[in-house]
Each structure stands twice: as structure tokens, then as C-alpha cells.
Amino acid sequence: MSSLEKELRSLGEKLEEVIRRLDYIENVITEGQNYPELAQVIGGLKTGAIIYGEPLKLVTRLLSVKRFIDRNEAARDEVSKIILNGLAIRGPMNISEMAAEVAKTRGTASRITVRGRVRKLVELGVIEKDESFRYRLVE
């Protein structure tokens, strides 16, 4: 794990702690019902912290994908890279959505080719299929 990844992970953990503490403060204030305005302010702070955390998670997923591609020659083809980056950015997708993502980037895409690459990526252990037949990055 690189120092950038360690820093991102540390920042994410600190942000989660801030969100937990804001939750606690919001619950205490809401239970007392003496300061509803303050509860709204705390809720706004918590929302801001959550919104700030999403780009951190995205960068972490993209770094994870890059590290995987650098280590595994089998995933260095253009279609596999597009699939992995699409899953990192957009989240879980089915084969049709991945084929559309590949077509957007390359101009053309075959569902058969995409399905074959997905099968290979599942075998390599970088993605997995969930119960709704959508594929996602393995954490």
C-alpha cells in the first residue's frame, strides 16, 4: 500500500469518526428538543462531511483498480480497464451497462467480449457478482 493510499485511508477513517460524533451530537440535541435550530446545523455539518467523503472513496477505488492493473497483465487490455474504471466510478453494473460503458469510450462494444472480460476479472478475484446479477469491485 502506497503512502497516498495510507493517507486516504487515514483521512477516510477520521471522516467516519467525525460523522459518528456528529450523529451522537444530533441525537442528543434532538432528544432534548430544546434547540431545534442547532439540530439542523449539526445535520447540515453531517451532510457536508458525508458529501466530502464520497470523493475520497472514489479516489481510493480508482487507486485500487490502478494497482490491480499494474500487478496483473491479464487485466491490462483496454476493455478490462474500461470495465474496472467504470465499476470504480459508477458502482455496480450488469453486463449491458458495462457494454454501454465500453461503447461510450471505444465507440463499439460486443456483449460477448464484455462478458468474457468480466468472467476473467471474476476469476482473478477483482470483481464479483451480487444477488441482483450486477458486478461490483471486491473491497
C-alpha positions as CSV (number, residue, x, y, z in Angstrom):
1,M,0.0,0.0,0.0
2,S,1.4,3.3,-1.0
3,S,1.7,6.3,1.3
4,L,-1.0,8.1,-0.7
5,E,-3.3,5.2,-0.1
6,K,-2.4,5.1,3.6
7,E,-3.2,8.9,3.8
8,L,-6.5,8.4,2.0
9,R,-7.5,5.6,4.3
10,S,-6.5,7.6,7.4
11,L,-8.5,10.6,6.1
12,G,-11.5,8.4,5.5
13,E,-11.3,6.9,9.0
14,K,-11.1,10.4,10.5
15,L,-14.1,11.5,8.5
16,E,-16.1,8.5,9.6
17,E,-15.2,9.4,13.2
18,V,-16.4,12.9,12.7
19,I,-19.7,11.7,11.2
20,R,-20.2,9.3,14.1
21,R,-19.6,12.1,16.6
22,L,-22.0,14.5,14.7
23,D,-24.6,11.7,14.8
24,Y,-24.2,11.4,18.5
25,I,-24.5,15.2,19.0
26,E,-27.5,15.4,16.7
27,N,-29.2,12.6,18.6
28,V,-28.6,14.3,22.0
29,I,-29.9,17.6,20.7
30,T,-32.9,16.1,19.0
31,E,-33.9,14.1,22.1
32,G,-33.9,17.2,24.2
33,Q,-35.9,19.2,21.6
34,N,-34.7,22.4,23.3
35,Y,-32.6,23.6,20.3
36,P,-34.2,22.5,17.0
37,E,-32.1,25.1,15.1
38,L,-28.9,23.6,16.5
39,A,-30.0,20.2,15.4
40,Q,-30.5,21.5,11.9
41,V,-27.0,23.0,11.9
42,I,-25.5,19.7,13.1
43,G,-27.4,17.8,10.5
44,G,-26.0,20.2,7.8
45,L,-22.5,19.6,9.1
46,K,-23.0,15.9,9.0
47,T,-24.3,16.1,5.4
48,G,-21.3,18.1,4.4
49,A,-18.9,15.5,5.9
50,I,-20.7,12.7,4.1
51,I,-20.5,14.6,0.8
52,Y,-16.8,15.2,1.3
53,G,-16.3,11.5,1.9
54,E,-17.6,10.4,-1.4
55,P,-14.7,11.8,-3.5
56,L,-12.3,10.1,-1.0
57,K,-14.0,6.8,-1.6
58,L,-13.9,7.3,-5.4
59,V,-10.1,8.1,-5.4
60,T,-9.5,5.1,-3.2
61,R,-11.4,2.8,-5.5
62,L,-9.6,4.2,-8.6
63,L,-6.2,3.7,-6.9
64,S,-7.1,0.1,-6.1
65,V,-8.0,-0.5,-9.7
66,K,-4.8,1.1,-10.9
67,R,-2.8,-1.0,-8.5
68,F,-4.6,-4.2,-9.6
69,I,-4.0,-3.4,-13.3
70,D,-0.3,-2.7,-12.7
71,R,0.1,-6.1,-11.0
72,N,-2.0,-8.2,-13.4
73,E,-1.0,-8.4,-17.0
74,A,-4.3,-10.3,-17.7
75,A,-6.3,-7.1,-16.9
76,R,-4.2,-4.6,-19.0
77,D,-6.3,-4.8,-22.1
78,E,-8.4,-1.7,-23.0
79,V,-11.8,-3.4,-22.4
80,S,-10.8,-4.7,-18.9
81,K,-9.5,-1.3,-17.9
82,I,-12.7,0.4,-19.1
83,I,-14.8,-2.1,-17.1
84,L,-12.8,-1.7,-13.9
85,N,-12.7,2.1,-14.1
86,G,-16.5,2.1,-14.8
87,L,-17.2,0.0,-11.8
88,A,-14.9,2.2,-9.7
89,I,-16.7,5.4,-10.8
90,R,-20.3,4.3,-11.4
91,G,-20.6,1.4,-9.0
92,P,-22.2,-2.0,-9.6
93,M,-23.3,-2.6,-13.2
94,N,-24.7,-5.5,-15.2
95,I,-23.2,-6.8,-18.5
96,S,-25.4,-4.5,-20.6
97,E,-24.4,-1.4,-18.6
98,M,-20.7,-2.4,-18.9
99,A,-21.1,-2.9,-22.7
100,A,-22.6,0.6,-22.9
101,E,-19.7,2.0,-20.9
102,V,-17.2,0.3,-23.2
103,A,-19.1,1.5,-26.3
104,K,-19.0,5.1,-24.9
105,T,-15.3,5.0,-24.6
106,R,-14.3,2.9,-27.7
107,G,-17.2,3.7,-30.0
108,T,-18.2,0.0,-30.2
109,A,-18.6,-2.9,-27.8
110,S,-19.7,-6.5,-28.0
111,R,-21.6,-8.0,-25.1
112,I,-19.8,-11.3,-25.8
113,T,-16.4,-9.6,-25.4
114,V,-17.5,-7.7,-22.3
115,R,-18.9,-10.9,-20.8
116,G,-15.7,-12.7,-21.5
117,R,-13.6,-10.0,-19.8
118,V,-16.0,-9.9,-16.9
119,R,-15.6,-13.7,-16.5
120,K,-11.8,-13.3,-16.5
121,L,-12.0,-10.5,-13.9
122,V,-14.2,-12.6,-11.7
123,E,-11.7,-15.5,-11.9
124,L,-8.9,-13.0,-11.0
125,G,-10.9,-12.0,-7.9
126,V,-11.1,-8.3,-8.6
127,I,-14.9,-8.2,-9.2
128,E,-17.8,-10.3,-8.0
129,K,-21.5,-10.8,-9.0
130,D,-24.1,-9.9,-6.4
131,E,-27.6,-11.4,-5.9
132,S,-29.1,-9.0,-8.5
133,F,-26.8,-10.1,-11.3
134,R,-24.7,-6.9,-11.1
135,Y,-21.0,-6.9,-10.8
136,R,-19.0,-4.8,-8.3
137,L,-15.4,-4.3,-7.3
138,V,-14.2,-6.6,-4.5
139,E,-13.4,-4.4,-1.5
